[in-house]
Amino acid sequence: MGSWKSPTIKSSHTVLICPASPTAPDERHLALTNLDRNETRIFTPAILLYAAPANLDLQTVVASLKESLRKTLVEYYPFAGRFTKGEDGLEEVLCNDAGAFFTEAVVEETLEEIGGFEGCVMLSGMEAAGLRSMGFHSLDEYEEIPPLVIQVTSFKCQSIALAVNWYHMVCDGFAGMTFLKAWSELARGLPITSLPDHRRHLLAARVPPQPLGEVPTGFELLSAKPEEQESVADSEVDEKKPCKKVEFILSEKDIKQLKKQASGAFTSGECISAHLWKLVTKARGLSREDTTTIFTVVDARKRIKDFPLNYFGNCVFARRSDCTVGDVLDRPLGHLAQLIHDSVSGVTDEYVRSVVDYIEVTGASNLAWSRQRITTHNLQPTFWRFFPIYELDFGFGVPTYGGRNSPIEGSTGFAGVIPTPTTSRDGSVLINVFLFQEAADNLAATLGVQCSFAAQAHG
């Protein structure tokens, strides 16, 4: 891992992929919900690696991806539009069929020559779309933002990397993954299993709004006066030091042992999160009197009454659990799992409606997820564990690797929990933890693994 180097781009070509048929005029303006407008202004960067396709040349593969993408964008038409401001000054998606950015790139090296596969922002396609390769993107800086950016990269060994980036204010990770699954189905000549539900009015504020009388759990009020607010981009990243990545696998046996150790009716996710909280807190060497926080991201689709599971938009909530460093280190795993469980259990139908109403009353620009400030004392595990990553066959086989392309810049404490190619058979998960150098080295030593600087640090 330590010998990884950035690939050399030999050639690249970018086009816009528009829907195969035009979007209906009455669907041209997609108003965002309060939850959409309150989301972080970043792209979710997914990347998939495929072995060299058998009996298919690159030109055939790319042509198939483009044609099936055109068909997919008919149903997922917001991804072919532009994120902008409407006539009322509010952010919206203009579904004008302008097209998704699609870049085809060829690199000079084989995977072996660059030291194996690592996520790499050079392979994202973001720069070809006129966007920074990472960090925050807002309409204060860009006149409009394309919600979908794709790059297909071919290595000298003919392996293929497929990078897909979607703008988080348009949809969350669950919705993004359903798009990828639909695209892969059409690429294989199959019908889409689950069509997206674009009815964003399902998360509209009640009339009249009925917010709770206090700032909802998981949020913080920035300021009652807009002129006193600091910009999101300035406040979200406290430090821009490079992070190192610690990568390890938890087997099904490991996860069962954690659940046994927690000795309660806890989910695997709650036990894994509690385990990571202990590991990372120890590695950081923090003062025992300090407070440390873990943020748990909850998909609320199954927690809202009569709500469609195929809803396309943002329907996730970050819940926080706080504990002193001393208690994290000394108390049993079950204590931490209970804190996380109690926090997650608070995401109910009434909580969701109250949050939407609270934003309606206070304004989205005044309210921020507490998790937007991931600092040296915080941890945010993001679970892609049940996403169908290894079902994403576009006609040339399933991925050999799939996950996030990079964390948010400077986000020490970001952790990804993703499936492995064998998860469906053995229940294992791959965990990537991003920490500043000293803490990363300590964690790697505890686990007996190596760590490397996150790929974006290589330029």
Secondary structure, DSSP 8 states (H G I E B T S, - for coil): -TT-----EEEEEEEEE--SS---GGGSEEE--HHHHTS-S-EEEEEEEE---TT--HHHHHHHHHHHHHHHHHHSGGGGSEEEE-TTS-EEEE-----EEEEEEEESS-TTTTTS----GGGS-TGGGTS-SSS---TTT-S-B-SEEEEEEE-TT--EEEEEEEETTT--HHHHHHHHHHHHHHHTT---SS--B--GGGG---SS----SS--TTEEE--SSGGG---HHHHH-S-----EEEEEEE-HHHHHHHHHHHTSS--HHHHHHHHHHHHHHHHHT--TTSEEEEEEEEE-GGGSTT--TTB-S--EEEEEEEEEHHHHHHS-HHHHHHHHHHHHHT--HHHHHHHHHHHHHH-GGGEEEGGG---TTEEEEEE-TTS-GGG--SSS---SEEEES---TT-TTEEEEEE-TTHHHH--EEEEEEE-HHHHHHHHHHHT--EEE-GGGG-
